[in-house]
Structure formats: structure tokens, C-alpha cells
Amino acid sequence: MREVRESRKVLQMTHSESAPALHPEAELLLYCARTCMDAERAERMRALLQGDIDWPYLTRMAQPHGLMPLLYWNLHTTCPKSVPEAVLHQLRRHFDINDFRNRFLTKELFKLLKLFETHDVLAVPYKGPALAAAAYGNLSLRQFSDLDILIHKRDIPKAKGLLLSNGYRSQLSETQEAVQLCSHYHWGFVRTHGEICVELHWAFTREYWDFPLDLDRLAERLTPVSFAGSTVLHFSPEDLLLILCVHGAKDCWDRLRWICDVAELIRGQQGLAWEKLLMQADRLRCRRILFLGLFLAKDLLGAPLPAEVWQKVQSEPVVPALAAQVREGLFTGADCITEDHDRYAFYLRMRERLPDRLRYFYYDHLRGYLRAFPTLMIPSAKDRALLSLPASLTFLYYPLRPIRLIGEHGLKFVRILLKNLAGF
């Protein structure tokens, strides 16, 4: 039964001696999560396909990871006769629909970039079609559902007006818009019938991540990328690789597609300036974040890292353990970083400097407690159930509440905090 197979890790070891064993569908998906198939992996795929493959489960697993196009591409080009005809037809249909939508979105992207350029708004496509072209070399092979565009925050009002005048509407109310500009880093718009979603970004992460790679610096290094008969300015390969690693890290790398993006960019950009990239990561204080993305791309998808870079990545403290945590959650049917305190600890461990951990701790955790402090100190039914007091002594519930909260949550919180603020 699939439920039994999902709950255990079986079969042989893959990709590294420390990697957990994978069931055949997960291993097959890993082999298909690439644009180039070598003879060794192709032979292993054929061997796997001789066994009992649960095709509905494989497609259910590929969809949330965003790998349906690559799954079809590699099965069709490597061993189509080993795939049931109905399954291959289903995958081909999904591939064609994705290809049609990608080209539809690409045309809209070109239209919007031209619109912004005409009105002196510097706009750089982020993810979506430009990434498919830069990393995969083929618009059909990457799955995306919206258009992300990076602009200056000062240009948001002008960009909003341009989108509204071209049939888009904001996904936020007027009250929400003000909050979004103050506390977030992107703003979504949809065309009248919702067939296209455009997200305007003015940063890559929230404030507490402190990733100071802004558009002014990026604009100095933009490079042309050509696809679908047009050429647009896009991030340099080094900037793009760093951006992809930050993007994956902020979401705990819970989609294999994001790891695939990193691996494909490395494969397609053989002339990457690695020393320049490492210096940039050090300057931005995100070396460990970069190394985690590189480790996952190499370990899971065989990204061709230079030997000296791979040696540095492996020697970075904590990175192999973080990668193992990500890998465990990708295919076992259980997200290993679902609890708030697990995600919180994961974020802290990705930062190599104590000031950055303290900053994250304040913005993501402590600031919320401080703002909610007056409400938190109001006694609840749980406090009253702990100790029954006469009406004349109910004021004692106020000092009792913090004592109860510390006893209930304090030890776990302090243990997580001490573990992750020191020793990494």
C-alpha cells in the first residue's frame, strides 16, 4: 500500500553516503529533475521502470514540486516505451498546457516591461519566463503560474497606476495596501478575470532577513537574456544564483523545483565567477545560505560545482545537517520544518553571524511578543482553572499568568534560543 511506502524509507542509498534511502518514485523524480540526462542516470531510470512504479503517486508528488514538465520531458526522451501509454499521454497533456500558459505569460511579460520602460520605470523580471530561459534554456521546462517583477519601491505608485490602467486590479484593500508597503516586500495584482497574476517586488525578503541586495546595485550588473524572440535585461548569473539561494532558504527549500533552478543555472553557466560570488555572499552576510543551496543542488541533482567550491561548501559548519533536514522532508510525505519553533530554529541556523540571528530573533519573534504584551498578560480561563481563588484575591491571577506561561513554554523557548544563537 502507498500509505505504508510513504511512511518508510526503503531501497538503496542515493547521491551520498549520508542520504536516506528513497522509494523508487522519489528516486525516479530526482533523475528527471534536470535538463541533461547522462548515460549512467538513463540506465538507472530504465532499471527503476522495470519495477513496480506507482504512477498516480509519482504524478501527485511531482505536481507540488513543480516538476511535471521535466518528468514528461525525461521520460519521453529517455525511455517512453517503459511508461504506460495512458500515463505518458496524461503527462504530455500537462506539458502542452504548461507550455501554452508559459508562452501566454511571456507575451504579457514583454508587454508589461515595455509599458514600464515607456514610463521610465526600471523593471527586471524575477523568476518566471526569464529564469526559465536563463537556467533551463527552454520556456517549456519550468513550471510557473505568475509574473514577478522587481522595481524600485519609489516607483510602486506609478507602477500600480499603469497596471490598473491596463486591466489589472489590486489583490489588497486600501487599508491592506498601506500595511503591505510597510511590512512586506511584494504586492500582487490580477487581471480582471484572474487569468494573470503579477507580483511587484521591491525587495527579495522581509526586513528581518537583512538581505541588502537592492535594485540600484543589481542594475549595474544586469545582463541581456534572449527568449521567445525578444531580449530583456536580467540579473547577472552570480546575482541570480545568490537570489535563488535566498529565495529557497526563506521557504526552507520545501520545493524540489527551487533546488532544480539552482542546479540548472550552474549547469548552464559554466563561466560563473565563483570567487566574485563568494565575496558577494560574504559582503551580504549570507555565505551559509548560499552554501546550503549549492550543497542541495550538488547532493540531490549532481550540479557540477568546481572541486574547490564543493570543498568549501562541505566544510561549512551546520550546512550538511541543514541539507539533511531539507532532504528528509522532500519525499517522506512529512514536512520536517512545519512547527513554528522548527522553522524558527532552521532560520537561525542558516545565519553565520550572531548579530543577524539576534536581528531575526527580534523582528520575527520578540517584537511580536512586545507588541502583544498587554494582551498576553490578561488572565485566561486556563489560569483560573489552574488555581481557584475567591473573588477578593482574583488580582493574583495577573502575577500567576506569567509564571504559568514561563513554566509551560519558557524552557522549550530558552533551549531553542540558546542552541541556535551560539555555537554555529
TORRO-856165 format. One record per atom (N, C-alpha, C, O): x, y, z. Coordinates in steps of 0.2 Angstrom, whole numbers, plus 2048, in hexadecimal, padded with zeros to 3 digits. Layout:
<nodes>
XYZ
...
</nodes>
This chain:
<nodes>
8047FA800
800800800
804806800
80A806803
80280C7FD
8068127FC
807815803
80C818804
802814807
80281880E
808815812
80C818815
80980E811
80F80B814
81580D811
81A80E815
81680D80A
81C80F807
81E816808
824818809
81981B809
81A82280B
81D823812
821827813
81C81E816
81E81F81D
82581C81F
82781D824
82881981A
82E81681B
833818815
83181A810
839817817
83E819812
842812810
84580F814
84181080A
843809808
84780A802
84980F7FF
84A804800
84E8037FA
8558067FB
857807801
8598077F6
8608097F6
8618107F8
85D8147F8
8688117FA
86A8187FB
86B81B7F5
86D8187F0
86A8227F5
86B8267EF
86E82C7F0
86D82F7F5
87382E7EB
8768357EB
87B8367F0
88083A7EF
87B8347F6
8808347FB
87F82F800
87A82C802
88582D804
885828809
88082A80F
87D825812
87F830810
87B832816
874833814
870834819
87283380E
86B83480C
86782E80E
86982880D
86182F810
85C82A811
85A82680B
85A829806
85882080C
85681C806
84F81F804
84C822808
84E81E7FD
8488217FA
84481C7F7
8478177F5
83D81D7F7
8398187F3
83A8197EC
83C81F7EA
8388157E7
83A8167E0
83781C7DD
83A81F7D8
83181E7DF
82E8237DC
83282A7DD
83382E7D9
83482A7E3
8388307E5
83F8307E1
8418357DF
84282B7E1
84882A7DD
84782C7D6
84C82F7D3
8428297D3
84182A7CC
83F8327CB
8428357C6
83C8357D0
83B83C7CF
8418407CF
8428457CC
84683E7D4
84C8427D4
8508417CD
8538467CB
85083B7CA
85383A7C4
85083F7BF
8548417BA
84A8407BF
8468447BA
84784B7BB
84584F7B7
84984D7C1
8498547C3
84F8587C0
85385B7C4
8508577B9
85685A7B6
85585A7AF
8508577AC
85985F7AB
85885F7A4
85C85B7A0
85B85979A
8628597A3
8678547A0
86784E7A3
86884D7A9
86684879F
8668427A2
86C83E7A0
86D83D79A
87183C7A4
8778387A2
8758317A2
87082E7A4
87A82D79F
87982679D
8778227A4
87381D7A4
87B8237A9
87B8207AF
8748217B2
87181C7B4
8718277B3
86B8287B6
8658257B1
8608237B4
8668267AA
8618237A6
86081B7A7
85B8197A7
8668187A8
8668117A9
86280F7B0
85F80A7B0
8648137B5
8618127BB
8598137BB
8558107BE
8578187B7
85081A7B6
84D8147B3
8478127B5
8508117AE
84D80B7AA
84C8057AF
8478017AF
8518047B4
8517FF7B9
84B8007BE
8477FC7BF
84A8067C0
8458087C4
83E8077C1
8398047C4
83D8087BB
8378077B7
8358007B6
82F7FF7B4
83A7FC7B7
8387F47B6
8357F27BD
8327ED7BD
8357F67C2
8327F47C8
82B7F77C9
8287F97C4
8287F67CF
8217F87D0
8218007D1
8228027D7
81F8047CC
81F80B7CD
81780D7CE
81380B7CA
8168107D4
80F8137D5
80E81A7D1
81081F7D4
80C8197CB
80C81F7C7
8078257CA
80982B7CA
8018237CD
7FD8297D0
80182C7D5
8018327D6
8058287D9
80882B7DF
80E8307DC
80F8357DF
81182D7D7
8178317D4
8158387D1
81883D7D3
80F8387CE
80C83E7CB
80A8437D1
80B8497D1
8078407D6
8058447DC
80B8477DF
80A84D7E2
8108447DF
8168467E3
81984C7DE
81C8517E1
81984B7D8
81D84F7D3
8198567D3
81C85B7D2
8128567D3
80F85C7D2
8108627D7
8128677D5
8108607DE
8128667E3
8198687E2
81B86E7E4
81E8637E0
8258657DF
8268697D9
82B86C7D8
82186A7D5
82186E7CE
82586A7C9
82986E7C5
8258647C9
82A8607C5
82685C7BF
8298577BC
82085D7BE
81C8597B9
81F85A7B2
8208557AF
8218607B0
8248617A9
82B85D7A9
82C8597A3
82F85D7AD
8358597AD
8348527AE
83884E7AA
82F8507B1
82E8487B2
82C8467AB
82E8417A9
8278497A8
8258477A1
82B84779C
82C842798
82F84D79C
83484E797
839848798
83B845793
83B84679E
84084179F
83E83A79D
84183679B
8388397A0
83583279E
834831797
83582C794
831836793
83083678C
836835788
836832783
83C83978A
842839786
846833788
84B831784
84683078E
84A82B790
84782478F
84B81F78C
841823791
83F81C791
83781C791
83481A795
83481F78B
82D81F78B
82981978B
82481878D
82C813788
82980D788
82880978F
82580578F
82C80C794
82C80979A
82680C79E
82580A7A4
82381179C
81D81579F
81781379C
816813796
8128117A0
80B81079E
809815799
80981B79B
805813794
80381878F
7FF81D792
7FF823790
7FA81B796
7F5820799
7F982579D
7F782B79D
7FE8237A1
8028287A5
80682C7A1
8068327A2
80982A79C
80D82F797
808834794
80A839793
802831792
7FE83678F
7FC83C794
7FB841792
7FA83979A
7F883E79F
7FE8437A1
7FD8497A1
8048417A1
80A8457A2
80B84A79C
80C85079D
80A847796
80B84C790
805851790
80785778E
7FF84F792
7FA854792
7FC85A797
7FB860796
7FE85879D
80085D7A2
80686179F
8068677A0
80B85E79C
810862799
80E867794
81086D794
809865790
80786A78A
80386F78D
80487578B
7FF86E793
7FB873796
800878799
7FF87E799
80587579D
80A87A7A0
80E87E79B
80F88479C
81087B795
81387E790
80F88478D
81288A78C
80988378C
804888789
80488E78E
80489478C
80388C795
80289179A
80989579A
80989B79B
80E89279A
81589579B
81689A795
8188A0796
81489878F
81589D78A
8108A378A
8118A8788
80A8A178C
8058A778E
8078AC793
8078B2792
80A8A9798
80D8AE79D
8138B179B
8148B779D
8178AE797
81D8B2794
81B8B8790
81E8BD790
8168B778C
8148BC788
8118C278C
8128C878B
80E8C0791
80B8C6796
8118C979A
8118CF79B
8168C579B
81C8C879E
8208CD79A
8218D379C
8218CB794
8248D078F
81F8D678E
8228DC78E
8198D678E
8148DB78E
8158E0794
8168E6793
8168DD79A
8168E17A0
81D8E47A1
81E8EA7A3
8228E179F
8298E479F
8298EA79A
82D8EF79C
8268E9794
8268EF790
8228F4792
8248FA792
81D8F3796
8198F8799
81D8FC79E
81C90279E
8208F87A2
8248FB7A8
82A8FF7A5
82B9057A7
82D8FD7A0
83390079D
83090779A
83390C79A
82A907796
82890D793
826912798
827918797
82591079F
8239157A4
8299167A9
8289187AF
82F9147A7
8359157AB
8359117B1
8379147B6
83290B7B1
8339077B7
8379017B6
8368FD7B2
83D9017BA
8428FC7B9
83E8F57BC
83D8F57C2
83E8F07B8
83A8EA7BA
83F8E47B7
8418E47B1
8408DF7BC
8448D97BA
8408D37BB
83D8D27C1
83F8CF7B6
83B8C97B8
83E8C47BD
8458C47BC
83A8C17C1
83D8BE7C7
83A8B77C7
8338B77C7
83D8B17C6
83B8AB7C5
8378AA7BF
8388AE7BA
8328A67BE
82E8A57B9
8318A47B2
8368A07B2
82F8A77AD
8328A67A6
8398A87A5
83D8A47A2
83C8AD7A9
8438AF7A8
8478A97AB
84C8A87A9
8458A77B1
8498A17B4
84989B7B0
84E8987B0
84389A7AD
8428947A9
8488947A3
84B88F7A1
84889A7A0
84D89B79B
85489B79D
85889879A
85689E7A3
85C89F7A5
85F8987A8
8658977A7
85B8957AB
85D88E7AF
85C8887AB
8608847AA
8568887A7
8548827A4
85588279C
85687D799
85688879A
856889793
85088778F
851886789
84B886792
84588478F
83F886793
83E884799
83A88A790
83488C794
830887796
82C88879B
830881792
82B87C794
82D87879A
82887479C
83387879C
8358737A1
8358757A8
8368727AD
83387C7A9
83287E7B0
82A8807B1
8278837AD
82887E7B7
82187F7B8
8208867BD
8248867C2
81C88B7BA
81B8917BE
8148937BD
8118917B8
8118977C2
80A8987C1
8098A07C1
8038A27C0
80E8A47C3
80D8AB7C3
8138AF7C0
8188AB7BE
8138B57C0
8188B97BE
81B8BE7C3
8178C17C7
8218BD7C5
8248C17CA
8298C67C7
82D8C47C3
8288CC7C9
82C8D27C7
82F8D67CC
82B8D87D1
8368D77CC
8398DB7D1
8398E27CF
83C8E47C9
8378E77D3
8378EE7D1
83A8F27D8
83A8EF7DD
83B8F87D7
83D8FC7DD
8368FD7E1
8318FE7DE
8378FD7E7
8318FF7EC
82E9057EA
8289067EB
83290A7E8
8309117E7
82B9117E1
8279167E0
82C90C7DC
82890C7D6
8229087D7
81E9077D2
8209057DD
81A9017DE
8149057DC
8109027D9
81390B7DE
80D90F7DD
80C9107D5
80690F7D2
8119117D1
8119127CA
80F90B7C7
80B90A7C3
8139067C9
8128FF7C7
80B8FD7C8
8078FA7C4
8088FE7CE
8018FC7D0
7FC9007CB
7F88FD7C8
7FD9067C9
7F990A7C5
7F99077BE
7F49067BA
7FF9057BC
8009027B5
7FC8FB7B4
7F98FA7AF
7FD8F77BA
7F98F17BA
7F28F27BA
7EE8EE7B6
7EF8F67BE
7E88F77BE
7E58FA7B8
7E08F87B6
7E98FE7B4
7E79017AE
7E78FB7A8
7E58FC7A3
7EA8F67AA
7EB8F07A5
7E78EA7A7
7E98E47A5
7E28EB7AB
7DD8E67AC
7DF8E27B2
7DB8DD7B3
7E48E47B6
7E58E07BC
7E28E37C2
7E08E97C2
7E18DF7C8
7DE8E27CE
7E38DF7D4
7E58DA7D3
7E38E37D9
7E78E17DF
7E38DC7E2
7DD8DB7E3
7E78D77E5
7E58D27E9
7E48D47F0
7E18D07F5
7E58DA7F2
7E58DD7F9
7DF8E37F9
7DE8E67F4
7DD8E37FF
7D98E9800
7DD8EF802
7E38EE802
7DA8F5802
7DE8FB803
7E28FB80A
7E88FD80A
7DE8F880F
7E28F8815
7E78F3815
7ED8F4818
7E68ED812
7EC8E8811
7F18EB80D
7F78E980E
7F08EF808
7F68F2804
7FB8F5808
8018F4807
7F98F980D
7FD8FD811
8028F8815
8088F9816
7FE8F3818
8028EE81C
8078EB818
80D8E981A
8058E9812
8098E580E
8108E980C
8158E680C
80F8EF80B
8158F3809
81A8F480F
8208F480E
8178F4815
81B8F581B
81E8EE81D
8248EE81F
81B8E981C
81D8E3820
81F8DD81B
8218D881D
81D8DD814
81F8D8810
8248DA80A
8278E080B
8248D6805
8298D8800
8268D67F9
82A8D77F4
8208D57F9
81D8D47F2
8158D57F3
8138D67F8
8138D77ED
80C8D97EC
8098D57E6
80B8D67E1
8038D27E7
8008CE7E1
7FA8D27DE
7F68D57E1
7FA8D17D7
7F58D47D3
7F28CE7CF
7F68CA7CC
7EC8CE7CD
7E98C97C8
7E58CD7C3
7E28D27C4
7E58CA7BD
7E18CD7B8
7DA8CB7B9
7D88C67BD
7D68CF7B6
7CE8CF7B8
7CC8C87B9
7C88C77BE
7CD8C37B5
7CA8BD7B6
7CF8B87BA
7CD8B27BA
7D48BA7BC
7D98B67C0
7DD8B27BC
7E08AD7BF
7DD8B27B6
7E18AE7B2
7E98AF7B2
7ED8AB7B0
7EB8B57B4
7F28B77B5
7F38BA7BC
7EF8BF7BE
7F88B87C0
7FA8BB7C6
8018BE7C5
8058BB7C3
8018C47C7
8088C87C7
80A8CA7CE
8068CD7D1
8108C87D0
8128CA7D6
8188CF7D6
81D8CE7D2
8178D57D8
81C8DA7D8
8208DA7DF
81E8DA7E4
8278D97DE
82B8D87E3
8308DE7E4
8328E17DF
8318E07EA
8368E67EB
83C8E37EF
8408E77F1
83B8DD7F2
8418DA7F5
8408D27F4
83B8D07F2
8458CE7F7
8448C77F6
8428C47FC
83F8BE7FC
8428C7802
8408C4808
83D8C980D
83E8CF80B
83A8C7812
8388CC817
83E8CF81B
8448CD81A
83D8D481E
8428D8822
8468D4826
84C8D5826
8448CF82A
8488CC82F
84D8C782B
8528C582F
84C8C6825
8518C2822
8588C6820
85D8C3820
8578CC820
85D8D181F
8618CE819
8678CD819
85E8CE813
8618CC80D
8628D2808
85D8D3804
8678D6809
8678DD806
8698DD7FF
86E8E17FD
8678D97FB
8688D97F4
8628DC7F0
85E8D97EF
8638E37EF
85E8E77EC
85F8E87E5
8648E67E2
85A8EB7E2
8598EC7DB
85F8F17D8
8618F07D3
8618F67DC
8668FA7DA
86D8F77D9
8708F87D4
86E8F27DD
8748EE7DC
8748E97D7
8788E87D3
86E8E67D6
86D8E17D1
86D8E47CA
86F8E17C6
86A8EA7CA
86A8ED7C3
8718EE7C0
8718EF7BA
8768EF7C4
87C8F07C1
87F8EA7BE
8848EA7BA
87C8E47BF
87F8DE7BD
8798DA7B9
87B8D47B7
8748DD7B7
86F8D97B3
8728D77AC
8768DB7A9
8708D17AA
8728CF7A4
86C8CD79F
8678CB7A2
86D8CD799
8678CB794
8668C4794
86B8C0794
8608C2794
85E8BB792
8598BB78D
8548BE78D
85A8B6788
8558B6782
8518B0783
8538AA784
84A8B1782
8468AB781
83F8AD77E
83E8B377E
83C8A977B
8368AA777
8368B0772
8318B3772
83C8B176F
83D8B676A
83E8BD76D
83E8C2769
83F8BE773
8408C4776
8468C477B
8488BE77D
8498C977D
84F8CA781
84D8CE787
84B8D4786
84E8CC78D
84D8D0793
8538D0798
8578CC797
8538D579C
8598D67A1
8578D27A7
8518D27A9
85C8CE7A9
85A8C97AF
8608C97B3
8668CC7B2
8608C67B9
8658C67BE
86B8C27BB
86B8BE7B7
8718C47BD
8778C17BB
8778BA7BE
8738B97C3
87A8B57BB
87A8AE7BE
87C8AD7C5
8798AA7C9
8818B17C7
8838B17CE
87E8B47D3
87C8B17D8
87B8BA7D1
8758BC7D5
86F8B87D5
86C8B77DA
86E8B57CF
8688B07CF
8698AA7D3
8648A87D6
86F8A77D3
8708A27D7
86F8A37DF
86C89F7E2
8728A97E1
8718AB7E8
86A8AC7E9
8678AA7EF
8668AF7E5
85F8B17E6
85B8AA7E7
8568AA7EB
85C8A67E2
85989F7E3
85A89C7E9
8558987EC
86089C7EC
8628997F2
85E89C7F8
85C8997FC
85E8A37F8
85A8A67FD
8538A57FC
84F8A4802
8508A47F6
8498A37F5
84789C7F8
84289B7FC
84B8977F6
84A8907F9
84B890800
84788C804
850893803
85189380A
84B89680E
849893814
84889B80C
84389F810
83D89A810
83989B815
83C89580C
83689180C
83988A80E
83588580C
83F889811
841883813
84287E80E
842878810
843880808
84487B802
83F875802
841870801
839877803
834872803
8318707FC
82C86C7FC
8348737F7
8328717F0
83986F7EC
83D8737EC
8388697E9
83E8667E6
84086B7DF
84586B7DD
83A86E7DD
83B8737D7
8418787D8
84487A7D4
84187B7DF
8458807E0
84C87D7E0
8518817DE
84D8777E2
8548747E2
8568737DB
85C8747D9
8518717D7
8528707D0
8548767CC
8598767C8
85187C7CE
8538827CB
85B8847CC
85E8867C8
85D8827D3
8648847D4
86887F7D0
86D8817CD
8678797D0
86B8747CC
86B8757C5
8708757C2
8658777C2
8658797BB
86987F7B9
86C8807B4
8698847BE
86D88A7BC
8748897BC
87888B7B8
8768847C1
87D8837C1
87F87F7BB
8858807B8
87B87A7B9
87D8767B3
87D87B7AD
88187A7A8
8798807AC
8788847A6
87D8897A6
87E88C7A1
88088B7AC
8858917AC
88C88E7AE
88E88F7B4
88F88B7AA
8958887AB
89B88E7AD
8A088C7B0
89A8947AB
89F8997AC
89D89D7B3
89F8A37B3
89A89A7B7
89889E7BE
89E8A07C1
8A389D7C2
89E8A77C3
8A48A97C7
8A38A87CE
8A08AB7D2
8A68A27D0
8A489F7D7
8A88A37DC
8A48A47E1
8AE8A67DB
8B18AA7E0
8AD8B07E2
8AC8B27E7
8AB8B37DC
8A68B97DD
8A08B87E0
89E8BC7E5
89D8B27DF
8978B07E2
8988AF7EA
8948B17EE
89D8AC7EC
89F8AA7F3
8A08B17F6
89E8B27FC
8A48B57F3
8A58BC7F6
89E8C07F7
89D8C37FC
89A8BF7F2
8938C27F3
88F8C07F8
88C8C37FC
88F8B97F9
88C8B67FF
88E8B8805
88B8B980A
8958B8806
8988BB80C
8968C280E
8958C4813
8968C6809
8948CD80A
88D8CE80C
88B8D2810
8898C9809
8828CA80B
8808C5811
87A8C5813
8858C2814
8848BE81A
87F8B8819
87B8B681D
8808B5813
87B8AF812
87F8AA80F
87D8A680A
8868A9811
88A8A380E
88789D810
88789880B
88489C816
881895817
87B894813
87A88E812
877899812
87189880E
873896807
870892804
878899804
87A8977FE
87D8907FE
87B88C7F9
88188E803
884888803
87E882804
87F87D801
879884807
87487F808
87087D801
86F878800
86F8837FD
86C8827F7
87187E7F2
86F8797EF
87787F7F3
87C87B7EE
87D8747F1
87D8707EC
87D8737F7
87D86C7FA
8778687F7
8788627F5
87186B7F8
86B8677F5
86B8667EE
86A8607EC
86E86B7EA
86E86A7E3
8738647E1
8728617DC
8798647E4
87E85F7E3
87C8587E6
87C8537E2
8798587EC
8788527EF
87284E7EC
8728487EB
86D8527EA
86684F7E8
86684E7E0
86484A7DD
8698537DD
8688547D5
86F8547D2
86F8557CC
8748537D5
87B8527D2
87D8587CE
8818587C9
87C85E7D1
87E8647CE
8868657CD
8898637D2
8898667C8
8908667C7
89486C7CA
8968707C7
89486C7D1
8988717D4
8A08707D3
8A286A7D3
8A48757D3
8AB8747D3
8AD8717D9
8AA8727DF
8B286D7D9
8B58697DF
8B686D7E5
8B586C7EA
8B98737E3
8BB8787E9
8B587B7EC
8B587C7F2
8B087C7E8
8AA87F7EB
8A68797EF
8A487B7F5
8A68737EC
8A286E7F0
8A686C7F6
8A386B7FB
8AC86D7F7
8B086C7FD
8AE871802
8AD86F808
8AE877800
8AC87D805
8A587C807
8A387D80D
8A0879803
899878805
89987380A
89587480F
89C86D809
89C86880D
89F869814
89D867819
8A486E814
8A786F81A
8A487581F
8A5876824
89E87881C
89B87D81F
89787A825
893875824
89887C82B
894879831
88C879830
88A87E82D
889874832
881874832
87E87282B
87987082B
881874826
87E87381F
87C86C81E
87686B81C
88186781F
87E86081D
87885E821
87485B81F
878861828
87285F82C
86C86282A
86785F82A
86C869828
86786C825
86486981E
85E86881D
86986781A
867863814
86485D815
85F85B812
86685981A
86385381C
85C85481E
85785081D
85B859822
85485B824
84F85D81F
84985A81E
85286081A
84E862814
84C85B810
84685A80E
85185880F
85185180B
84C84D80E
84884980A
84C84C814
847848818
84084A817
83B845816
83E850816
838852815
83585280E
82F85380D
839851809
837852802
83384C800
82E84D7FC
835846802
8318407FF
82E83C804
82B837802
82F83D80A
82C83880F
825839810
822835814
82283E80E
81B83F80F
819843815
814844817
81F846818
81E84A81E
82385081E
82984E81D
82085681F
82585C81F
82885C826
82585C82B
82F85B826
83385B82C
83486282F
837863835
83186782C
83286E82F
82B87182F
82A87782D
82686E831
81F871831
81E875838
81B87A837
82187283D
81F876844
82387D844
82887D841
820881847
823888847
82A88884A
82E88C847
82B88584F
831885853
83688184E
83C88384F
83487C84A
839879846
83B87E840
84187E83E
83688183D
838886838
83C88C83B
84188E838
83B88E841
83E893844
846891845
84A895844
84788B848
84D888849
851887842
857889842
84E88583D
851884836
85388B834
85988B831
84F890834
851897832
857899836
85C89C833
85789883C
85D89B841
86389783F
86989A83E
86389183D
86988D83C
86C88E835
87288D834
868891831
86A89382A
86E89A82A
87289B825
86E89D830
8728A4830
8788A2834
87889F83A
87E8A4831
8858A3834
8878A8839
88B8A683D
8848AE83A
8868B383E
8808B4844
87A8B4842
8838B584A
87F8B684F
87A8BC84F
8748BC850
87D8C284C
8788C884B
8728C6847
86D8C9848
8738C2841
86E8C183D
8698BC840
8638BD83F
86B8B7845
8668B3848
8628B784D
85C8B684E
8668BC850
8628C0855
85D8C5852
8588C6854
85F8C784C
85A8CB848
8548C7846
84F8CA847
8558C1843
8508BD842
84B8BC848
8458BC847
84F8BA84D
84B8B8854
8478BE856
8418BD858
8498C4855
8458CA857
83F8CB852
83A8CC854
8418CC84C
83B8CD847
8368C8846
8308C9846
8388C2846
8338BC845
8308BA84C
82B8B684B
8338BB851
8318B8857
8308BD85D
82A8BE85F
8358C085F
8348C4865
8308CA864
82C8CC868
8308CD85E
82C8D385D
8258D285D
8218D6860
8238CC85B
81C8CA85B
81A8C9863
8148CB864
81E8C6867
81C8C586E
81C8CC871
8178CD875
8208D1870
8208D7873
81A8DB871
8178DE875
8188DB86B
8128DE869
80C8DB86C
8078DE86D
80C8D486D
8068D1870
8068D0877
8028CD87A
80B8D387A
80C8D2881
8068D4886
8048D088A
8038DA885
7FD8DB889
7F88D6888
7F58D488D
7F68D4882
7F18CF881
7F38C8884
7EF8C4887
7FA8C6884
7FC8C0886
7FC8BF88E
7FB8BA891
7FC8C5891
7FC8C5898
7F58C589B
7F48C58A1
7F08C5897
7E98C489A
7E78BD89B
7E88B9897
7E58BC8A2
7E48B58A4
7DF8B189F
7DA8B589D
7E08AB89E
7DB8A789A
7D88A289E
7D98A18A4
7D389E89B
7D089989E
7D58938A1
7D38908A6
7DA89289D
7DF88D89F
7E288F8A5
7E488B8A9
7E48968A6
7E78988AD
7E28978B2
7E48958B8
7DB8988B1
7D68978B7
7D58908B8
7D488E8BE
7D688C8B3
7D58858B4
7DB8828B8
7DA87D8BC
7E18858B8
7E78838BB
7E68838C3
7E887F8C7
7E38898C5
7E288B8CC
7DC88E8CD
7DA8938CA
7D888C8D1
7D188F8D3
7D28948D9
7D48928DE
7D189A8D7
7D28A08DC
7CB8A38DE
7C78A48D9
7CA8A58E4
7C48A98E5
7C48B08E2
7C98B28E0
7BE8B38E1
7BE8B98DE
7C28BE8E0
7C58C38DD
7C38BE8E7
7C88C38EA
7CF8C38E8
7D38C78E9
7D18BD8E5
7D88BC8E4
7D98BB8DC
7DF8B88DA
7D48BC8D8
7D58BB8D1
7DB8BF8CE
7DD8BD8C8
7DD8C48D1
7E28C88CE
7E98C48CE
7ED8C68CA
7E98BF8D2
7EF8BB8D2
7F08B78CB
7F58B48CA
7EA8B68C7
7EB8B38C1
7F08B78BC
7F38B48B8
7F18BD8BD
7F58C18B9
7FD8BF8BA
8008BE8B5
7FF8BF8C0
8068BC8C1
8078B58C0
80C8B28BE
8018B18C0
8018AA8BF
8028A88B8
8058A38B6
7FF8AC8B3
7FF8AB8AC
8068AA8A9
8088A58A6
80B8AF8AA
8118AF8A8
8158A98AB
8198A68A7
8148A78B1
8178A18B4
81589B8B0
8198978AF
80E89A8AF
80C8958AB
80F8948A4
81088F8A2
80F89A8A1
81189A89A
819898899
81B894895
81D89B89E
82489989E
82489189F
82988E89C
82088F8A4
8218888A6
81F8838A0
82187E89F
81A88689C
817882896
81B882890
81C87D88C
81E88888F
821889888
82988C889
82D88B884
82A88E88F
83189188F
83788D88E
83C88F88B
837887891
83C882891
83E88088A
844881887
83987F886
83987D87F
83C88387B
841882877
83988987C
83B88F878
84389087A
847892875
845890880
84C892882
85088D87F
85688E87D
84E88687F
85388187C
854882875
85A882873
84F884871
84F88586A
85488B869
85888B865
85289086D
85689786C
85E89686D
862898869
85F893873
866892875
86A88D870
87088E86E
86688886D
869883868
86B887862
87088585F
86788C860
86788E859
86B895859
86D897854
86B89985F
86F89F85F
87689E860
87A8A385F
878898862
880897864
882891861
87E88C860
88889085F
88B88A85D
88B889856
88C883854
88988D851
88888C84A
88D891847
88D890840
</nodes>
